[in-house]
Amino acid sequence: MWRETRDSRLPRARSGPISARHVTPPPPGPPIAARTEPRTEAPPTRPRHVTEQRPAPDPGPVMLSQIFILSSKGDRLVHKDFRSEAGGGSTDLVDTFYRKITALPRDQAPVFMAHEGLHFVHVRHAGLYFVATTGHDVSPFTIIEFLNRLVTLICDYCGSLSEKTVSLNFALIYELLDEMLDYGYVQTTAPDVLRNFIQMEPVLSKAFSLLDLGSVGLFGAETQQSKVAPSSAASRPVLPPCGDQGARNEVFLDVVERLTVVITANGTPMKADIQGEIRLKSYLPSCSELRIGLTEEFCVGKSELRGYGTAVRADQCAFHSSVKLDEFESSRILKVTPSPGELLVMQYQLSDDIPLALPFHLFPTLERDPTGRLRIYLKLRCDLAPKSQALNVQVQLPVPKGVVSLSQELSSPEQTAELQPSLKAIRWVIPRVQGGSQLSALFKLEIPGLSSSSLLEVGPVNMSFELPMHTCSGLQIRFLRFTAPQPGLPHCWVRYVSHSDSYVIRL
C-alpha cells in the first residue's frame, strides 16, 4: 500500500535526459556502447620503456533481425522485420519459437536459443513473450537489456502491460520500434528523446479496481491504519499524451522484499534469505535532486554497528549509477535526480540472519482414522504484529498419488480448499490473515491401500503470500525531500510490500 510521507517539502523542477540524444545509424545510442573508430594518424613517438597497449577489439553495433511479441498462448500480437534475413516466413519463426518454449519443462525455458543459424533472445513479462532474433554475433545480454527497456517504455506510455494493452496500442508500439531501431540498429531508448517523435496517443485499458482481490496485494485497500494512494496510480501512464497539462505531479517509492525460506520439521529455520529493492516511479516532467532518507541504523555487513536502536542489516548493497552516495555513510541518505519513469535505486540482500520473526509457522499432524482414511490437521499461525495482515495466502500440500476423494473442515467460511488431481496436492486458499491470529484446517483423504510408505509422499508444504506495509528486514524510509521548493506541490508516496519467493515447510 502507498503511504504519504511526513515531509512534503518539494523542489523546483529541472529537466535532465535519461540517455543520449536521438542519432542516426550506424552508431547506436545508449544503452549500447558507442563504436570506437581506429586511429588514422601516425602515433606519436614514445619512449622505448613504455609498452604500447592495443585497444580492445570492437564488438560492433547491435544488429537485430526481428522483434515480435507473443501472448501466453503463442498468438502473434506485434511483429517487426527489420532486415528480412529469416529463411522462412514470420509465421514459421513464431511457431518455431513457441514450439521450443512449450516443449521444455515449466519455467525452465532458456533465454537464449539457436535454430538454423538464427538466435532467439526473449524475456517474459505479464505472461507475454518479448522476442528478438539475430543472425549475427551479438551479446545476448545487450539484447535482453533492450527488450527490458522496451517493456518499460510500453508501461510508461500505456500505464500497464497486458495482452489487451498491447492489442489496443499496437500502432503506438510499432511507432516506438521504428524510432528505437533503424534497419536493426539500436538508436535510443531514452524516454525524453522518444517523446519528441512519438505522435500516436495511447489507448488506456480498464482502470485499476481495488475491488479486485487479485490486485489488493499490490496497492492495498483503505484501512483505519493507513492512507493509500489513488487507485488510478496503477494504470496511469508515466508519459502523458502530447499537450496534456492536467497530469498530477506525484512520486511513488516502492520497498519490495522477496522471501526465500526453508523451515525444518521441528520448526527451526534452515534457510532464510531476503532479496530487497527500492524502486522509484516519477510522474514529474522534470525535477531537481531528490533526497531519500533510509533508516539510520541501516548497516552493511556483519561487523558494522550504527546508532542505538535495533540494527537493520544487509549483507550486500548495490546502487544505480545515477545515485549519489556522498551522504550515505554519514546520514544514510541517497540522492538522485529522477526523470519521468521508473528507476531501480537500490538492491540489497540479507542471508540467514533476519532480525524479525518469520511471518508464518505451520504445525501439521498426520494420523489414520478408524476407517482407514488419512487425516491431516494443519494449524497455521501468523506471527505478524496485530495491526499487520497477510493477503492472498495459499498453502499447497502434496499428497499420495492414490487419493480418491477429499473432505475438509476449515476454520472460517471465506477459506477454500480443493484437491488438484494433476498436481496431486491440496490447495488451501486464505484471502486474508490478521497478524497474531491462528487458522486451522482438517483434511480427510480416501486412499485405497494406504501404507506407511504412502505417508512419505505427504509434503513438504509450499506457501505463497503478500505482506503489505511490512518489511521483514526492518528497513524504513524516513523521508522523501527535494532540495528546492516549487510552486506546485507534488505528492510523495511510499509503499512497503513483502512477498514469498519460496516459502517451504518440511513435514
The 8 nearest C-alpha neighbors of each residue, nearest first, counted from 0:
[[1, 218, 219, 494, 227, 467, 468, 495],
 [0, 2, 494, 227, 493, 228, 492, 218],
 [1, 3, 493, 492, 227, 226, 494, 4],
 [4, 2, 492, 491, 493, 5, 1, 226],
 [5, 3, 6, 492, 478, 491, 2, 493],
 [4, 6, 7, 3, 478, 477, 479, 491],
 [5, 7, 4, 8, 478, 479, 480, 3],
 [8, 6, 9, 5, 480, 4, 491, 490],
 [9, 7, 480, 6, 484, 481, 10, 488],
 [8, 10, 481, 484, 7, 480, 483, 485],
 [484, 11, 9, 483, 485, 481, 482, 287],
 [10, 12, 485, 484, 483, 287, 286, 13],
 [286, 13, 11, 285, 287, 10, 14, 485],
 [12, 14, 286, 285, 287, 11, 15, 284],
 [13, 15, 285, 286, 12, 16, 284, 338],
 [14, 16, 17, 338, 13, 285, 336, 286],
 [17, 15, 18, 191, 14, 19, 338, 189],
 [16, 18, 189, 15, 338, 191, 19, 190],
 [19, 17, 189, 16, 29, 20, 188, 30],
 [20, 18, 29, 28, 21, 189, 16, 17],
 [19, 21, 192, 22, 18, 187, 28, 189],
 [20, 22, 187, 192, 186, 19, 23, 28],
 [23, 21, 186, 20, 28, 24, 27, 187],
 [22, 24, 25, 186, 26, 21, 27, 181],
 [25, 23, 26, 27, 184, 181, 22, 186],
 [24, 26, 27, 23, 184, 60, 186, 181],
 [27, 25, 24, 34, 33, 28, 60, 23],
 [28, 26, 186, 185, 31, 25, 24, 33],
 [29, 27, 187, 186, 31, 19, 30, 22],
 [30, 28, 31, 187, 18, 19, 32, 27],
 [29, 31, 28, 32, 188, 187, 18, 145],
 [32, 30, 29, 28, 27, 33, 141, 61],
 [31, 33, 30, 29, 34, 28, 27, 60],
 [32, 34, 26, 35, 31, 27, 28, 29],
 [35, 33, 26, 36, 59, 32, 60, 57],
 [34, 36, 33, 37, 57, 59, 32, 38],
 [35, 37, 34, 38, 57, 39, 33, 59],
 [38, 36, 39, 35, 54, 40, 57, 34],
 [37, 39, 40, 36, 41, 42, 35, 54],
 [40, 38, 37, 41, 42, 36, 43, 35],
 [41, 39, 38, 42, 43, 37, 36, 44],
 [40, 42, 43, 39, 38, 44, 37, 45],
 [41, 43, 40, 44, 38, 45, 39, 51],
 [44, 42, 45, 41, 40, 46, 51, 38],
 [43, 45, 42, 46, 41, 47, 49, 51],
 [46, 44, 43, 47, 49, 48, 42, 51],
 [47, 45, 48, 49, 44, 50, 51, 43],
 [46, 48, 49, 45, 50, 44, 51, 43],
 [47, 49, 46, 50, 45, 51, 44, 52],
 [50, 48, 47, 46, 51, 45, 52, 44],
 [51, 49, 52, 48, 47, 46, 45, 53],
 [50, 52, 49, 53, 45, 47, 48, 54],
 [53, 51, 50, 54, 55, 49, 45, 56],
 [52, 54, 51, 55, 56, 50, 37, 38],
 [55, 53, 56, 52, 57, 37, 35, 51],
 [54, 56, 57, 53, 58, 52, 35, 37],
 [57, 55, 58, 54, 53, 59, 35, 37],
 [56, 58, 59, 55, 35, 34, 54, 36],
 [59, 57, 56, 60, 137, 34, 136, 138],
 [58, 60, 57, 34, 61, 137, 62, 35],
 [61, 59, 62, 27, 34, 26, 58, 184],
 [60, 62, 184, 137, 185, 63, 59, 31],
 [61, 63, 184, 183, 60, 64, 133, 135],
 [64, 62, 183, 133, 65, 132, 184, 61],
 [63, 65, 133, 82, 132, 81, 183, 80],
 [66, 64, 80, 132, 131, 79, 81, 63],
 [65, 67, 131, 79, 130, 78, 132, 80],
 [66, 68, 78, 77, 130, 79, 129, 69],
 [69, 67, 129, 77, 76, 128, 130, 75],
 [70, 68, 75, 128, 74, 73, 76, 127],
 [69, 71, 127, 74, 73, 72, 128, 162],
 [70, 72, 126, 127, 73, 69, 128, 74],
 [73, 71, 70, 74, 69, 97, 127, 75],
 [72, 74, 70, 69, 71, 97, 75, 94],
 [75, 73, 70, 69, 72, 76, 71, 68],
 [76, 74, 69, 77, 68, 73, 70, 78],
 [75, 77, 68, 69, 74, 166, 70, 78],
 [78, 76, 68, 67, 75, 169, 79, 69],
 [77, 79, 67, 66, 68, 80, 76, 75],
 [80, 78, 66, 65, 67, 81, 77, 173],
 [81, 79, 65, 82, 83, 64, 66, 78],
 [80, 82, 182, 183, 64, 65, 83, 79],
 [81, 83, 64, 84, 80, 182, 183, 65],
 [84, 82, 85, 80, 81, 64, 65, 86],
 [83, 85, 82, 86, 64, 134, 81, 80],
 [86, 84, 87, 83, 88, 89, 117, 64],
 [85, 87, 84, 88, 83, 92, 115, 89],
 [88, 86, 85, 91, 89, 92, 90, 84],
 [87, 89, 91, 90, 92, 86, 85, 93],
 [88, 90, 92, 91, 93, 87, 85, 78],
 [89, 91, 93, 88, 92, 94, 87, 95],
 [90, 92, 94, 88, 89, 93, 95, 87],
 [93, 91, 95, 89, 90, 94, 96, 88],
 [94, 92, 90, 96, 95, 91, 97, 89],
 [95, 93, 91, 97, 92, 96, 98, 90],
 [96, 94, 92, 98, 93, 97, 91, 99],
 [95, 97, 99, 93, 98, 94, 92, 100],
 [98, 96, 100, 94, 99, 95, 73, 101],
 [99, 97, 95, 101, 96, 100, 94, 102],
 [98, 100, 96, 102, 97, 101, 95, 103],
 [99, 101, 97, 98, 102, 103, 108, 96],
 [100, 102, 98, 103, 99, 97, 104, 105],
 [103, 101, 99, 100, 98, 104, 97, 105],
 [102, 104, 101, 100, 108, 105, 107, 99],
 [105, 103, 107, 106, 102, 108, 101, 100],
 [104, 106, 107, 103, 108, 101, 102, 100],
 [107, 105, 108, 104, 103, 109, 100, 101],
 [108, 106, 105, 104, 109, 103, 100, 110],
 [107, 109, 106, 100, 103, 110, 104, 105],
 [110, 108, 111, 107, 112, 100, 121, 120],
 [109, 111, 121, 120, 108, 122, 112, 119],
 [110, 112, 120, 109, 119, 121, 113, 139],
 [113, 111, 119, 118, 120, 110, 109, 114],
 [112, 114, 118, 117, 119, 116, 115, 111],
 [113, 115, 117, 116, 118, 112, 119, 95],
 [116, 114, 117, 113, 118, 86, 134, 85],
 [115, 117, 114, 134, 118, 113, 135, 133],
 [118, 116, 134, 114, 115, 113, 133, 132],
 [117, 119, 113, 133, 132, 112, 134, 114],
 [120, 118, 132, 112, 111, 131, 113, 121],
 [121, 119, 111, 131, 110, 130, 132, 118],
 [122, 120, 130, 129, 110, 131, 119, 128],
 [123, 121, 129, 128, 110, 130, 124, 143],
 [122, 124, 128, 127, 129, 126, 121, 125],
 [123, 125, 127, 126, 122, 128, 150, 129],
 [126, 124, 127, 161, 160, 123, 162, 128],
 [125, 127, 71, 124, 123, 70, 128, 161],
 [128, 126, 70, 124, 123, 125, 71, 69],
 [127, 129, 123, 69, 68, 122, 130, 70],
 [130, 128, 68, 121, 122, 123, 67, 127],
 [129, 131, 121, 67, 120, 66, 128, 68],
 [132, 130, 66, 120, 65, 119, 121, 67],
 [133, 131, 119, 65, 64, 118, 63, 120],
 [132, 134, 64, 63, 118, 135, 117, 62],
 [133, 135, 117, 118, 116, 132, 136, 64],
 [136, 134, 133, 137, 62, 117, 63, 118],
 [137, 135, 138, 134, 133, 58, 62, 61],
 [136, 138, 135, 61, 139, 62, 133, 141],
 [137, 139, 140, 141, 136, 142, 61, 58],
 [140, 138, 142, 141, 143, 137, 120, 111],
 [141, 139, 143, 142, 138, 144, 145, 137],
 [140, 142, 144, 139, 143, 138, 145, 31],
 [141, 143, 145, 139, 144, 140, 146, 138],
 [144, 142, 140, 146, 145, 141, 139, 147],
 [145, 143, 147, 141, 142, 146, 140, 148],
 [144, 146, 142, 148, 143, 147, 149, 141],
 [147, 145, 149, 143, 148, 144, 142, 150],
 [148, 146, 150, 144, 149, 145, 143, 151],
 [147, 149, 151, 145, 150, 146, 152, 144],
 [148, 150, 146, 152, 147, 151, 145, 153],
 [151, 149, 147, 153, 148, 152, 146, 154],
 [150, 152, 148, 154, 149, 153, 155, 147],
 [151, 153, 155, 149, 154, 150, 148, 156],
 [154, 152, 150, 156, 155, 151, 157, 149],
 [153, 155, 158, 159, 151, 157, 152, 156],
 [156, 154, 237, 152, 236, 153, 158, 238],
 [155, 157, 236, 153, 238, 154, 158, 152],
 [158, 156, 236, 154, 159, 201, 153, 155],
 [236, 157, 159, 234, 235, 154, 155, 156],
 [160, 158, 154, 234, 157, 161, 164, 233],
 [159, 161, 154, 164, 125, 162, 153, 158],
 [162, 160, 164, 163, 125, 165, 159, 127],
 [161, 163, 165, 164, 166, 70, 127, 160],
 [164, 162, 166, 161, 165, 167, 204, 160],
 [163, 165, 161, 167, 162, 166, 160, 204],
 [164, 166, 168, 162, 163, 167, 169, 161],
 [167, 165, 163, 164, 169, 168, 162, 76],
 [166, 168, 164, 165, 169, 202, 163, 204],
 [169, 167, 165, 171, 170, 166, 202, 164],
 [168, 170, 172, 171, 166, 165, 167, 173],
 [171, 169, 173, 172, 168, 174, 199, 167],
 [170, 172, 174, 168, 169, 173, 199, 175],
 [173, 171, 175, 169, 174, 170, 176, 168],
 [174, 172, 176, 170, 175, 171, 169, 177],
 [175, 173, 177, 171, 172, 176, 170, 178],
 [174, 176, 172, 178, 173, 177, 179, 171],
 [175, 177, 179, 173, 174, 178, 180, 172],
 [178, 176, 174, 175, 180, 179, 173, 181],
 [177, 179, 175, 176, 180, 174, 193, 181],
 [178, 180, 176, 186, 187, 177, 185, 175],
 [181, 179, 185, 184, 186, 183, 177, 178],
 [180, 182, 184, 183, 177, 185, 24, 186],
 [183, 181, 81, 184, 82, 180, 63, 62],
 [184, 182, 63, 62, 181, 81, 180, 64],
 [183, 185, 62, 181, 180, 182, 61, 186],
 [186, 184, 180, 27, 179, 187, 61, 183],
 [185, 187, 27, 28, 179, 180, 22, 184],
 [188, 186, 28, 179, 189, 29, 21, 185],
 [187, 189, 179, 190, 29, 148, 186, 30],
 [188, 190, 18, 192, 191, 17, 187, 193],
 [191, 189, 193, 192, 194, 188, 152, 17],
 [190, 192, 194, 189, 193, 16, 17, 195],
 [193, 191, 189, 190, 194, 195, 20, 21],
 [194, 192, 190, 195, 196, 191, 197, 189],
 [193, 195, 191, 197, 192, 196, 190, 238],
 [194, 196, 193, 192, 197, 191, 198, 190],
 [195, 197, 193, 194, 198, 178, 192, 175],
 [196, 198, 194, 199, 195, 193, 174, 175],
 [199, 197, 196, 200, 241, 171, 174, 195],
 [200, 198, 171, 197, 201, 170, 174, 240],
 [199, 201, 240, 198, 202, 171, 241, 197],
 [202, 200, 157, 203, 168, 199, 156, 171],
 [201, 203, 168, 167, 204, 200, 157, 164],
 [204, 202, 157, 201, 205, 164, 158, 234],
 [203, 205, 164, 206, 202, 163, 167, 234],
 [206, 204, 207, 203, 234, 208, 164, 163],
 [205, 207, 234, 204, 208, 231, 203, 233],
 [206, 208, 231, 234, 230, 233, 205, 209],
 [209, 207, 210, 211, 206, 230, 214, 231],
 [208, 210, 211, 215, 220, 230, 207, 214],
 [211, 209, 208, 212, 215, 214, 220, 213],
 [210, 212, 209, 213, 214, 208, 215, 207],
 [213, 211, 215, 214, 210, 209, 216, 430],
 [212, 214, 211, 215, 216, 391, 217, 210],
 [215, 213, 212, 216, 217, 211, 209, 218],
 [216, 214, 219, 212, 217, 218, 213, 209],
 [215, 217, 214, 219, 218, 465, 390, 467],
 [218, 216, 215, 214, 219, 0, 496, 467],
 [217, 219, 0, 215, 216, 1, 220, 214],
 [220, 218, 0, 215, 216, 217, 467, 221],
 [219, 221, 222, 209, 215, 218, 227, 0],
 [220, 222, 227, 226, 225, 219, 223, 224],
 [223, 221, 224, 225, 220, 226, 227, 219],
 [222, 224, 225, 221, 226, 386, 220, 227],
 [223, 225, 222, 226, 386, 221, 387, 227],
 [226, 224, 222, 223, 227, 2, 221, 0],
 [225, 227, 2, 221, 228, 222, 1, 224],
 [228, 226, 1, 2, 0, 221, 225, 229],
 [227, 229, 1, 230, 2, 226, 492, 232],
 [230, 228, 231, 232, 227, 233, 1, 218],
 [229, 231, 232, 207, 228, 233, 208, 209],
 [230, 232, 233, 229, 234, 235, 207, 206],
 [233, 231, 230, 235, 234, 229, 228, 207],
 [232, 234, 231, 235, 207, 230, 158, 159],
 [233, 235, 158, 159, 231, 232, 206, 207],
 [234, 236, 158, 232, 231, 233, 237, 157],
 [158, 237, 235, 156, 155, 157, 238, 239],
 [236, 238, 155, 282, 340, 239, 156, 339],
 [237, 239, 156, 236, 155, 240, 339, 282],
 [240, 238, 237, 236, 243, 241, 246, 156],
 [241, 239, 243, 200, 242, 238, 201, 156],
 [240, 242, 243, 239, 198, 200, 194, 244],
 [241, 243, 244, 240, 239, 245, 246, 200],
 [242, 244, 241, 240, 245, 239, 246, 238],
 [245, 243, 246, 242, 239, 241, 247, 240],
 [244, 246, 243, 247, 239, 242, 248, 240],
 [247, 245, 244, 248, 243, 239, 282, 283],
 [246, 248, 249, 245, 282, 489, 283, 490],
 [247, 249, 489, 283, 282, 246, 490, 250],
 [250, 248, 490, 489, 282, 491, 247, 283],
 [249, 251, 281, 491, 280, 282, 492, 490],
 [252, 250, 492, 280, 279, 493, 491, 281],
 [251, 253, 279, 493, 278, 492, 494, 280],
 [254, 252, 494, 278, 277, 255, 493, 495],
 [253, 255, 277, 495, 276, 494, 496, 278],
 [256, 254, 496, 276, 275, 497, 253, 495],
 [255, 257, 275, 497, 274, 273, 496, 498],
 [258, 256, 274, 498, 500, 499, 273, 497],
 [257, 259, 499, 273, 500, 272, 260, 498],
 [260, 258, 501, 272, 500, 502, 271, 273],
 [259, 261, 271, 502, 270, 503, 501, 258],
 [260, 262, 503, 270, 269, 504, 268, 502],
 [263, 261, 268, 504, 269, 267, 266, 505],
 [262, 264, 505, 266, 267, 265, 268, 504],
 [263, 265, 506, 505, 266, 262, 504, 267],
 [264, 266, 263, 267, 262, 506, 505, 362],
 [267, 265, 263, 264, 262, 268, 360, 361],
 [266, 268, 263, 262, 265, 269, 264, 261],
 [269, 267, 262, 270, 261, 263, 266, 271],
 [268, 270, 262, 261, 267, 263, 271, 260],
 [271, 269, 261, 260, 268, 351, 272, 262],
 [270, 272, 260, 351, 259, 350, 261, 268],
 [271, 273, 350, 259, 349, 351, 258, 260],
 [274, 272, 258, 349, 257, 348, 275, 256],
 [273, 275, 348, 257, 256, 347, 349, 272],
 [276, 274, 256, 347, 255, 346, 348, 273],
 [275, 277, 346, 345, 255, 254, 347, 278],
 [276, 278, 254, 345, 253, 344, 343, 346],
 [279, 277, 343, 253, 344, 252, 342, 276],
 [278, 280, 252, 342, 341, 251, 343, 253],
 [281, 279, 341, 251, 340, 250, 252, 342],
 [282, 280, 250, 339, 340, 283, 251, 279],
 [281, 283, 249, 237, 339, 248, 250, 284],
 [282, 284, 248, 285, 281, 339, 249, 286],
 [285, 283, 339, 282, 286, 338, 14, 12],
 [286, 284, 14, 13, 12, 283, 338, 339],
 [12, 285, 287, 13, 14, 11, 283, 288],
 [288, 286, 13, 12, 336, 10, 11, 289],
 [287, 289, 336, 335, 482, 481, 334, 290],
 [288, 290, 481, 335, 334, 480, 336, 287],
 [289, 291, 334, 480, 333, 479, 481, 292],
 [292, 290, 479, 333, 332, 478, 334, 293],
 [291, 293, 332, 477, 478, 476, 331, 290],
 [294, 292, 476, 331, 477, 475, 332, 295],
 [293, 295, 297, 296, 475, 474, 476, 477],
 [294, 296, 297, 331, 293, 330, 306, 305],
 [297, 295, 310, 305, 306, 294, 311, 298],
 [296, 298, 311, 294, 295, 312, 310, 299],
 [299, 297, 312, 303, 311, 296, 313, 300],
 [298, 300, 313, 314, 312, 315, 303, 297],
 [301, 299, 314, 302, 303, 313, 298, 312],
 [300, 302, 303, 314, 299, 312, 298, 313],
 [301, 303, 300, 304, 299, 298, 312, 314],
 [304, 302, 298, 301, 300, 299, 305, 312],
 [305, 303, 298, 302, 306, 310, 296, 301],
 [306, 304, 296, 298, 303, 307, 310, 297],
 [307, 305, 296, 308, 295, 304, 310, 309],
 [306, 308, 305, 309, 296, 310, 304, 295],
 [309, 307, 306, 310, 296, 305, 295, 311],
 [308, 310, 311, 296, 307, 306, 354, 473],
 [309, 311, 296, 312, 308, 297, 298, 305],
 [312, 310, 297, 296, 473, 298, 474, 472],
 [311, 313, 298, 297, 299, 310, 314, 300],
 [314, 312, 349, 299, 315, 348, 300, 298],
 [313, 315, 300, 349, 348, 299, 312, 301],
 [316, 314, 348, 347, 313, 299, 317, 300],
 [315, 317, 347, 346, 348, 318, 313, 314],
 [316, 318, 346, 345, 347, 315, 319, 344],
 [319, 317, 345, 344, 320, 346, 322, 316],
 [318, 320, 344, 321, 322, 345, 343, 317],
 [319, 321, 322, 318, 323, 344, 317, 335],
 [320, 322, 319, 335, 323, 336, 318, 344],
 [323, 321, 335, 319, 320, 334, 324, 333],
 [324, 322, 334, 325, 333, 335, 321, 326],
 [323, 325, 327, 326, 333, 322, 334, 332],
 [324, 326, 327, 323, 328, 333, 329, 332],
 [327, 325, 332, 324, 329, 330, 328, 331],
 [326, 328, 331, 332, 324, 330, 329, 325],
 [329, 327, 326, 331, 330, 325, 324, 332],
 [328, 330, 326, 327, 331, 332, 325, 295],
 [329, 331, 332, 327, 326, 328, 295, 292],
 [332, 330, 327, 293, 328, 295, 329, 292],
 [331, 333, 292, 327, 326, 330, 291, 293],
 [334, 332, 291, 290, 324, 327, 323, 292],
 [335, 333, 290, 323, 289, 322, 291, 288],
 [334, 336, 322, 289, 288, 337, 323, 321],
 [335, 337, 288, 289, 287, 338, 286, 334],
 [338, 336, 335, 339, 281, 286, 289, 288],
 [337, 339, 285, 340, 281, 15, 17, 336],
 [340, 338, 281, 282, 283, 284, 237, 337],
 [341, 339, 281, 280, 237, 155, 338, 342],
 [340, 342, 280, 279, 281, 343, 278, 339],
 [341, 343, 279, 278, 344, 280, 340, 337],
 [344, 342, 278, 345, 277, 279, 319, 341],
 [345, 343, 319, 277, 278, 342, 318, 279],
 [344, 346, 318, 277, 276, 317, 343, 319],
 [347, 345, 276, 317, 316, 275, 318, 277],
 [346, 348, 316, 275, 315, 276, 274, 317],
 [349, 347, 274, 315, 313, 273, 314, 275],
 [348, 350, 313, 273, 314, 272, 274, 347],
 [349, 351, 272, 352, 271, 273, 348, 314],
 [352, 350, 271, 272, 270, 353, 349, 269],
 [351, 353, 350, 354, 349, 271, 272, 312],
 [352, 354, 355, 351, 472, 271, 471, 349],
 [353, 355, 352, 472, 356, 311, 473, 471],
 [356, 354, 353, 471, 357, 472, 473, 358],
 [355, 357, 358, 354, 382, 353, 383, 471],
 [356, 358, 359, 355, 382, 360, 471, 383],
 [357, 359, 382, 383, 381, 356, 360, 471],
 [360, 358, 381, 380, 357, 382, 361, 379],
 [359, 361, 380, 379, 381, 362, 358, 266],
 [360, 362, 379, 378, 363, 380, 359, 377],
 [361, 363, 378, 377, 379, 360, 364, 266],
 [364, 362, 377, 376, 361, 378, 365, 375],
 [363, 365, 376, 375, 377, 366, 362, 374],
 [366, 364, 375, 374, 376, 363, 367, 373],
 [367, 365, 374, 373, 368, 364, 375, 372],
 [366, 368, 373, 372, 374, 371, 369, 365],
 [367, 369, 370, 371, 372, 373, 366, 374],
 [370, 368, 371, 367, 372, 373, 366, 374],
 [369, 371, 368, 372, 367, 373, 445, 374],
 [372, 370, 369, 368, 367, 373, 449, 445],
 [373, 371, 445, 368, 444, 370, 367, 374],
 [372, 374, 367, 444, 443, 366, 375, 368],
 [375, 373, 443, 366, 442, 367, 365, 372],
 [376, 374, 365, 442, 364, 441, 377, 443],
 [375, 377, 441, 364, 363, 440, 442, 374],
 [378, 376, 363, 440, 439, 362, 379, 441],
 [377, 379, 439, 362, 361, 438, 363, 380],
 [380, 378, 361, 438, 437, 439, 360, 377],
 [379, 381, 437, 360, 359, 436, 382, 361],
 [382, 380, 359, 435, 434, 383, 436, 358],
 [383, 381, 358, 435, 359, 434, 380, 384],
 [382, 384, 434, 358, 381, 435, 387, 385],
 [383, 385, 434, 387, 386, 435, 382, 388],
 [386, 384, 434, 435, 387, 383, 433, 388],
 [387, 385, 384, 434, 388, 433, 224, 383],
 [388, 386, 434, 384, 385, 383, 433, 389],
 [389, 387, 433, 434, 432, 466, 390, 386],
 [388, 390, 466, 432, 465, 431, 433, 464],
 [389, 391, 431, 465, 392, 430, 464, 216],
 [392, 390, 430, 464, 429, 431, 465, 393],
 [391, 393, 464, 429, 390, 463, 428, 430],
 [394, 392, 428, 463, 462, 427, 429, 391],
 [393, 395, 462, 427, 426, 461, 428, 396],
 [394, 396, 426, 461, 425, 460, 427, 462],
 [395, 397, 460, 425, 424, 458, 398, 394],
 [398, 396, 424, 458, 457, 423, 425, 395],
 [397, 399, 457, 424, 423, 456, 396, 400],
 [400, 398, 456, 401, 453, 457, 402, 423],
 [401, 399, 402, 423, 398, 456, 453, 446],
 [400, 402, 446, 399, 403, 447, 448, 449],
 [403, 401, 446, 400, 445, 404, 399, 444],
 [402, 404, 445, 446, 401, 405, 444, 447],
 [405, 403, 445, 444, 402, 406, 446, 418],
 [406, 404, 444, 443, 445, 407, 418, 442],
 [405, 407, 443, 442, 444, 404, 408, 441],
 [406, 408, 442, 441, 443, 409, 405, 440],
 [407, 409, 441, 440, 442, 410, 406, 439],
 [410, 408, 440, 411, 439, 407, 441, 414],
 [409, 411, 439, 438, 440, 408, 412, 414],
 [410, 412, 409, 413, 414, 438, 439, 415],
 [411, 413, 414, 410, 409, 415, 408, 429],
 [414, 412, 411, 415, 429, 430, 431, 428],
 [415, 413, 429, 412, 428, 411, 409, 430],
 [414, 416, 428, 427, 413, 429, 417, 409],
 [417, 415, 427, 426, 428, 425, 414, 418],
 [416, 418, 426, 425, 419, 427, 415, 405],
 [417, 419, 425, 424, 420, 426, 405, 416],
 [418, 420, 424, 422, 421, 423, 425, 417],
 [421, 419, 423, 422, 418, 424, 402, 400],
 [420, 422, 419, 423, 424, 418, 400, 425],
 [423, 421, 424, 420, 419, 397, 425, 418],
 [424, 422, 420, 419, 421, 398, 397, 400],
 [423, 425, 397, 398, 396, 422, 419, 418],
 [426, 424, 418, 396, 395, 417, 419, 397],
 [425, 427, 395, 417, 416, 394, 428, 418],
 [426, 428, 416, 394, 393, 415, 395, 425],
 [429, 427, 393, 415, 414, 392, 416, 426],
 [428, 430, 414, 392, 431, 393, 391, 427],
 [431, 429, 391, 390, 392, 428, 414, 432],
 [432, 430, 390, 429, 389, 391, 433, 392],
 [433, 431, 389, 388, 434, 390, 429, 436],
 [434, 432, 388, 436, 435, 387, 389, 431],
 [433, 435, 385, 383, 384, 388, 387, 381],
 [434, 436, 385, 382, 381, 383, 384, 433],
 [437, 435, 434, 381, 433, 380, 438, 432],
 [436, 438, 380, 379, 381, 435, 439, 378],
 [439, 437, 379, 378, 410, 380, 436, 440],
 [438, 440, 378, 410, 377, 379, 409, 437],
 [439, 441, 409, 377, 408, 376, 410, 442],
 [440, 442, 376, 408, 407, 375, 377, 409],
 [441, 443, 407, 375, 374, 406, 444, 376],
 [444, 442, 374, 406, 373, 405, 407, 372],
 [445, 443, 405, 373, 372, 404, 446, 442],
 [444, 446, 372, 404, 403, 402, 405, 447],
 [447, 445, 402, 401, 449, 403, 444, 448],
 [448, 446, 449, 445, 401, 402, 403, 372],
 [447, 449, 450, 446, 401, 453, 371, 445],
 [448, 450, 447, 446, 453, 451, 371, 372],
 [451, 449, 453, 452, 448, 454, 447, 446],
 [450, 452, 453, 454, 449, 455, 456, 448],
 [451, 453, 450, 454, 455, 456, 449, 399],
 [454, 452, 450, 455, 451, 456, 399, 449],
 [453, 455, 456, 452, 451, 457, 450, 399],
 [456, 454, 453, 457, 452, 451, 458, 399],
 [455, 457, 399, 454, 453, 398, 458, 397],
 [458, 456, 398, 397, 455, 454, 399, 459],
 [459, 457, 397, 460, 396, 506, 456, 505],
 [458, 460, 505, 506, 504, 461, 396, 457],
 [459, 461, 396, 504, 458, 503, 395, 505],
 [462, 460, 503, 395, 502, 394, 504, 459],
 [463, 461, 394, 502, 393, 395, 503, 460],
 [462, 464, 393, 499, 392, 502, 394, 461],
 [463, 465, 392, 391, 498, 499, 390, 393],
 [464, 466, 498, 390, 389, 497, 216, 467],
 [465, 467, 389, 497, 496, 469, 498, 390],
 [468, 466, 496, 469, 0, 495, 465, 216],
 [467, 469, 495, 496, 0, 494, 466, 470],
 [468, 470, 467, 495, 466, 496, 497, 471],
 [471, 469, 473, 472, 497, 474, 495, 496],
 [470, 472, 473, 355, 469, 497, 353, 256],
 [471, 473, 470, 474, 353, 354, 311, 355],
 [472, 474, 470, 471, 311, 475, 355, 354],
 [475, 473, 472, 294, 311, 470, 476, 297],
 [476, 474, 294, 293, 477, 473, 470, 254],
 [477, 475, 293, 478, 292, 294, 474, 291],
 [478, 476, 292, 293, 294, 475, 479, 291],
 [477, 479, 292, 476, 6, 291, 4, 480],
 [480, 478, 291, 290, 292, 6, 4, 491],
 [479, 481, 290, 289, 8, 9, 478, 482],
 [480, 482, 289, 9, 10, 483, 288, 290],
 [481, 483, 288, 10, 289, 480, 287, 484],
 [482, 484, 10, 481, 11, 9, 485, 287],
 [10, 485, 483, 9, 11, 8, 486, 482],
 [484, 486, 11, 10, 487, 9, 488, 483],
 [487, 485, 488, 484, 11, 10, 9, 489],
 [488, 486, 485, 489, 248, 11, 9, 484],
 [487, 489, 486, 9, 485, 490, 248, 8],
 [490, 488, 248, 249, 487, 491, 9, 250],
 [489, 491, 249, 250, 492, 248, 488, 7],
 [490, 492, 250, 3, 249, 251, 4, 489],
 [493, 491, 3, 251, 2, 1, 4, 252],
 [494, 492, 252, 2, 1, 251, 3, 253],
 [493, 495, 1, 253, 0, 2, 254, 252],
 [496, 494, 468, 254, 469, 467, 255, 253],
 [497, 495, 467, 255, 466, 468, 469, 254],
 [498, 496, 256, 466, 255, 470, 465, 257],
 [499, 497, 465, 257, 464, 466, 258, 256],
 [500, 498, 258, 463, 501, 257, 464, 502],
 [499, 501, 258, 257, 259, 498, 502, 463],
 [502, 500, 259, 499, 260, 503, 258, 461],
 [501, 503, 260, 462, 259, 461, 499, 261],
 [502, 504, 461, 261, 460, 260, 501, 262],
 [505, 503, 262, 460, 459, 261, 263, 461],
 [504, 506, 459, 264, 263, 262, 460, 503],
 [505, 264, 459, 458, 504, 363, 263, 460]]
